[in-house]
Structures are given as structure tokens and as C-alpha cells.
Amino acid sequence: MSRSPGPLPTVRLDGPPSRAELVARLLILLALLFGFLVAIETMSKAIKMLATAGFLGGGDSNELFRGVSNPFAGLALGVLFTVVVQSSSTTTSTLVAVVGSGALSVEHAVPMVLGANIGTTITNTLVSIGHMRRSIEFRRAFAAATVHDFFNLSMVAIFLPLEIFTGALSKTAYWLTGLLAGGSGAEYKSPIKSSIKFVHKQILGTVEALGLEGTALGATCLVVGIALTLACLYLITKNMRLVIAGQIEAGMNRILESSGIVPLLVGIGITVAVQSSSITTSLLVPMCAAGVLSLKQAFPVMLGANIGTTVTALLASLAQDNEAALTIALVHVLFNFGGVVLVYPFAAVRNIPQRMARQLALRSSRNPVMGLVYVLIVFVLIPLSGWLLWSNGP
């Protein structure tokens, strides 16, 4: 007879935040979100400055990204960049800025978005390795981590060829952009663009006061934009974790008592709140290792996290008047939402990545080196080889 999972371990907190503290943290959150949008604007304008200064080769901004004209190179670069920054949110928001600047087309950016979804899964896979010295725990943890890997890898294997041969993701995203922007020929206008531009001009003026111009000015602004993006996303995550720590535990308890769409919605809600799918999925790994959650229970939460993480790119698109920025953000939504629609409603399909993860976890628990080799091959060697092989292609 199978044992039902026991109650979740109690999370000891100092107590729920007071109303005043909650209001203060929400105001901080709004300020951080605004700072994030300013960072995206700064990156976008910095890339344009580099192009104008001739850094990209005669003003051709596409030269900077000539290596990603090959979709497999773009996929590999998306994986590698996300592995380095440990955040698909950072990758996709950066892509929104780059596409919004005109330095990269939507079609060339799509494979990089897909690669970001693969690269982000390394975080929870590394978390699972912390259980390596306890065989049973490691088997559960590694299965919970790699089921996300197998799901995203499978979806890329489906959607990348579909995009290459038909342009399904980009064409659908263009169509949706036309609807959201007010129809064909309409110019997309962000309601908060003017205030973002004002703050960006203050940042630009401060950098110019250092006596920089041309390439040096563009490069400095790009570094400032990237640093501000990373800082804002980190602080948003930290701030929201403090606010909703108790709610996360309550949400997981509801998962144990629910089925159907509820776990999916919990995964979406937590990820939107903390602006990080890595936090949501990494939280599930130790819970599965302890036997609190089964792999079957955890999987839909991970799928919800995939949908929830698309909000960051959508927020980033608010900092752009360029319709292409909104389009690439919608590509991320379509890919992640489409993957869930293809898998979640069908039990037979839903079980495939779970079976693959269980088999790999079983073998890795018997020979832990296999788990380390898996991480090295999937997240480093294959994407690095792909980038080196295809980056100079047409």
C-alpha cells in the first residue's frame, strides 16, 4: 500500500508582515519594476548608440548578432547565456531590449528564447545534486529536477523545427501584436514610456558628464543597463520572497489536496509573484526529495512556472515603443503556453518526461557521476559545441 505524503514541514517565520510593512514592500516592488523598465530602455538605447558609433560595422546593427542568424547557433547562445546568468528572465528581458533596438530581428531571436527555457533548468538540477550523498533522496530530487529539463528539451525539439519551416511562433506573435497594438499599421505606445524616457535621459546625462562619447558612451550605458536589470530582478525576487513565504507553503499544501488545473495555477501565481521560475522549481526539488511531494504532483507546478516566467518579458516590452519588442515577448508566451497545452491535458503525453526523468534518476542514484556528466553535457558541452559549429554559418 502506498503511503500518502505527510504534512509539509513547518516554516518558521518571525510572523506575517504587518499591514504597514506590506504596503511598504509593495511600494518598493513598484519602484523596482519601474527601475527594471528603465534598465531595458537603457540597454536598448545603448545598443543603438553602439550601432551609430560604427562599433557594429558601418552602422549595421545586425553585425553584432551575425552569429545568431543560424537558428541552432541562436538556440545554443540562449542556453549558454542563461546558464551563465542563471535566469531565463534576464535572458528574455535582454532579448526584448535588443530586438526593440532593432539590432536583432524577431525571427533570429526566437531560437534564443527557446534556448533560455533550456538553460534555466540547470538551477534546479544543481539544487538536486546537493542530495547526492543520500541515494533515495537523490533519486527523488534528481527526477524532480530533470523532469523540467526533459519537458523543455522536448518542446524545443517540437517548436524549433516548426518555427524554422513555417515561422509559426513569430507569425502568430506578429498577429497578436497587431491586435494588441490596435490593428495593422498602428504604432504601439506604452502608457508609461514618457516617465521611463525621462529617467533614462538622467542616466545618459550622468554618463555623458564623465566625458564619454561614441563607442565608450554606448558601451558604458550597456553595462549600466545590464547591471541595473540584474539588480532589479534580484531585489524583486528577494522582496517578494519575504512577502509571500508563508503563502508559498499554503500553496504547496493546496497542491497536495488538489488535482486538475489548481497546481498549474499555483505554479503560475508563485512564479509571477517572485519573478523567477528557478525559485519555484528549485523549491519543489527538496520537497520531492523528502517525499512531501511526488513527481506527479510537482510536475504541473513546474509547467505553471513555465507560463508564469513569461510575465517578465512582457513587462520589459512596456519599456519599448517598438512593436518588435512586444512580438518577441509574445513568442515567449506562445512557446511556454503552447507547450503546456500540448502536454498537460493528455495523461499519456504528460507521463513521458516523468518516465524519462525517473529512469535517468535511477541510473544516476546508482552512479552519481552520471548525473554530473549529464549536467556537463546538456548545459555546457552541447550548447558550446553548437555555438562554435554554427555561429559563423549563414
HELIX and SHEET records of a PDB file:
HELIX    1   1 ARG A   19  THR A   52  1                                  34    
HELIX    2   2 SER A   61  SER A   69  5                                   9    
HELIX    3   3 PRO A   71  VAL A   85  1                                  15    
HELIX    4   4 SER A   88  SER A  101  1                                  14    
HELIX    5   5 VAL A  106  GLY A  119  1                                  14    
HELIX    6   6 ILE A  122  ILE A  129  1                                   8    
HELIX    7   7 SER A  135  THR A  166  1                                  32    
HELIX    8   8 ALA A  168  LEU A  180  1                                  13    
HELIX    9   9 LYS A  193  GLU A  208  1                                  16    
HELIX   10  10 GLY A  214  GLU A  257  1                                  44    
HELIX   11  11 VAL A  262  VAL A  274  1                                  13    
HELIX   12  12 SER A  277  ALA A  289  1                                  13    
HELIX   13  13 LEU A  295  GLY A  308  1                                  14    
HELIX   14  14 THR A  310  SER A  317  1                                   8    
HELIX   15  15 GLU A  323  VAL A  343  1                                  21    
HELIX   16  16 ALA A  347  ARG A  366  1                                  20    
HELIX   17  17 PRO A  368  LEU A  376  1                                   9    
HELIX   18  18 ILE A  377  LEU A  381  3                                   5    
HELIX   19  19 ILE A  382  TRP A  390  1                                   9    
END                                                                             
